[in-house]
Amino acid sequence: MTTQIIHILGLGSMGLGMARSLLRAGHEVYGQDTNAERLAAFTAAGGAVLTRESPAAQVLVSVVLNADQTRAALFGKDGWASGLMPGGTIISCATVAPAFAIEMQEIAGDRGLAYLDAPISGGAIKAAEGKLSIMASGTAAAFDGAAAALAAMAETVHRLGDAAGPGSAMKAVNQLLAGVHIAAMGEALAFATSQGLDLARVLNVIRVSAGTSWMFENRAPHVIEADYAPRSSIDIWPKDLGIVTNIADGAGLDLPLTKTALEEYRAASAAGMGAMDDAAITRHVAARARLRLPGDD
């Protein structure tokens, strides 16, 4: 097994799990996050804090939130791409527009680095298990440089193209479906509540019926248990669905279902639910009809 020095930026619910998977595979992992508690959890798992004195890495994994954070973390004034060995590889996992991924690949190339456009899917549990689905596109050199890290973090690597862009485009397709499915789950559970149905029974019936989805089965338990600690927050969706609709607008394509879901997430965020788990979209829908969900006093 090839082991490497790997730097990882962003140790949230996904990044921390990915870092643990890299450590479990025997890599020497240095991590950085602005949150001290996340850093402490990472070092407790056997990682080391990434500093300017850390050894140069073969691979840098970026699991920050968005395009602005990606640009700053990699190539800003204090960007961490400078900590890569010559010819090193960046694995960039944020959900961004394809055009942005192409721009980052060009900047990396100008610095003698390979760039893999590699958005992720699967949630925090699969991140911790090393079983993510990674939608990747990049040069052969980028895939070769990333291979050992990808093997540790992913169950499936979808090789979508030989340059940056298609990976991010595919992630946009995934986020369109995921965001709409969660919004539909919120409406379905609120509707079930309005009809006096027990939500635990609803989950048991729907999960073996045609109306189910992965998002329904994953998020409905959060509502039933009144557990809105954020795994993926409401505020993720205005960003991600905003990316989707912007791409679609540029292609002259109208996405009415996606735009409706986007407005629901924006409204839920404006109502103070932005930092809550995205299953809280159910609370937003239910509140309009003054419906009581599990956990309501």
Long-range contacts (C-beta under 8 A, 24 or more apart in sequence): 1-25, 1-26, 1-148, 2-147, 2-148, 3-27, 3-28, 3-148, 4-28, 4-57, 4-58, 4-59, 4-148, 4-149, 5-30, 5-55, 5-56, 5-57, 5-58, 5-59, 6-30, 6-57, 6-58, 6-59, 6-60, 6-61, 6-149, 7-31, 7-32, 7-50, 7-54, 7-57, 7-59, 7-60, 7-61, 7-80, 7-83, 7-84, 8-32, 8-47, 8-50, 8-60, 8-61, 8-62, 8-63, 9-33, 9-50, 9-60, 9-61, 9-62, 9-63, 9-64, 9-73, 9-74, 9-80, 10-62, 10-63, 10-64, 10-65, 10-69, 10-73, 11-35, 11-38, 11-39, 11-41, 11-42, 11-63, 12-38, 12-63, 13-124, 13-127, 13-230, 13-231, 13-232, 14-63, 14-93, 14-120, 14-123, 14-124, 14-127, 15-61, 15-63, 15-127, 16-41, 16-42, 16-45, 16-127, 16-128, 17-124, 17-125, 17-126, 17-127, 17-128, 17-129, 18-61, 18-63, 18-93, 18-120, 18-127, 18-132, 18-153, 19-45, 19-47, 20-45, 20-128, 21-127, 21-128, 21-129, 21-130, 21-152, 21-153, 22-61, 22-149, 22-152, 22-153, 23-47, 24-130, 24-152, 25-130, 25-148, 25-151, 25-152, 27-148, 27-149, 27-152, 28-55, 30-54, 30-55, 30-57, 32-80, 50-80, 50-83, 52-83, 54-83, 56-83, 56-84, 56-85, 56-88, 57-83, 57-84, 57-85, 57-88, 58-84, 58-85, 58-88, 58-89, 58-145, 59-84, 59-88, 59-89, 59-90, 59-91, 59-145, 59-146, 59-148, 59-149, 60-84, 60-88, 60-89, 60-90, 60-91, 61-91, 61-93, 61-149, 61-153, 62-90, 62-91, 62-92, 62-93, 62-94, 63-93, 63-94, 63-120, 64-94, 65-94, 65-239, 66-94, 66-95, 66-96, 66-239, 67-94, 67-96, 67-97, 67-100, 69-94, 70-94, 70-96, 70-100, 70-104, 71-104, 74-104, 74-107, 74-108, 75-104, 75-107, 81-108, 81-111, 81-113, 84-113, 86-112, 87-112, 87-113, 87-114, 87-141, 87-145, 88-113, 88-114, 88-145, 89-113, 89-114, 89-115, 89-116, 89-141, 89-142, 89-145, 89-146, 90-114, 90-115, 90-116, 91-116, 91-118, 91-146, 91-149, 91-150, 92-116, 92-117, 92-118, 93-118, 93-119, 93-120, 93-134, 94-119, 95-119, 95-168, 95-171, 95-172, 95-175, 95-239, 95-240, 95-243, 96-168, 96-243, 97-168, 97-172, 97-243, 97-246, 97-247, 98-164, 98-165, 98-166, 98-168, 98-169, 98-172, 98-247, 99-165, 100-168, 101-137, 101-164, 101-165, 101-167, 101-168, 102-163, 102-164, 102-165, 104-164, 105-138, 105-163, 105-164, 114-138, 114-139, 114-141, 114-142, 114-145, 114-146, 115-142, 115-164, 116-142, 116-143, 116-145, 116-146, 116-164, 116-167, 117-164, 117-165, 117-166, 117-167, 117-168, 118-146, 118-150, 118-167, 119-167, 119-168, 119-170, 119-171, 119-174, 120-153, 120-154, 121-171, 121-174, 121-178, 122-155, 123-218, 123-231, 123-232, 124-231, 126-155, 127-153, 130-154, 130-155, 131-155, 132-156, 133-158, 134-158, 135-160, 135-167, 135-168, 135-170, 135-171, 135-174, 136-160, 136-167, 137-161, 137-162, 137-163, 137-164, 137-165, 137-166, 137-167, 137-168, 138-162, 138-163, 138-164, 138-167, 139-163, 169-247, 172-240, 172-243, 172-244, 172-247, 175-240, 175-241, 175-243, 175-244, 176-241, 176-244, 176-255, 176-258, 178-215, 179-237, 179-240, 179-241, 179-244, 179-258, 179-261, 179-262, 179-265, 180-257, 180-258, 180-261, 181-213, 181-214, 181-215, 181-216, 182-215, 182-219, 182-237, 182-261, 182-278, 182-279, 182-281, 183-260, 183-261, 183-264, 183-265, 183-281, 184-213, 184-216, 185-213, 185-215, 185-216, 185-219, 185-220, 185-279, 185-281, 185-282, 186-264, 186-279, 186-281, 186-282, 186-284, 186-285, 187-285, 188-216, 189-220, 189-223, 189-282, 189-286, 189-293, 190-282, 190-285, 190-286, 190-289, 190-291, 190-293, 193-286, 193-291, 193-292, 193-293, 194-289, 194-291, 199-223, 199-224, 199-293, 199-294, 200-224, 219-277, 219-278, 219-279, 220-279, 222-277, 222-279, 223-279, 223-282, 223-283, 223-293, 223-294, 224-294, 225-294, 225-295, 226-293, 226-294, 226-295, 226-296, 227-277, 228-276, 228-277, 228-279, 228-280, 228-283, 229-277, 230-275, 230-276, 230-277, 230-278, 231-277, 232-277, 232-278, 233-274, 233-275, 233-276, 233-277, 233-278, 234-265, 234-268, 234-269, 234-273, 234-274, 234-275, 234-276, 234-277, 234-278, 234-280, 234-281, 235-265, 235-269, 235-274, 235-275, 236-278, 237-261, 237-262, 237-265, 237-278, 238-262, 238-265, 238-266, 238-269, 241-265
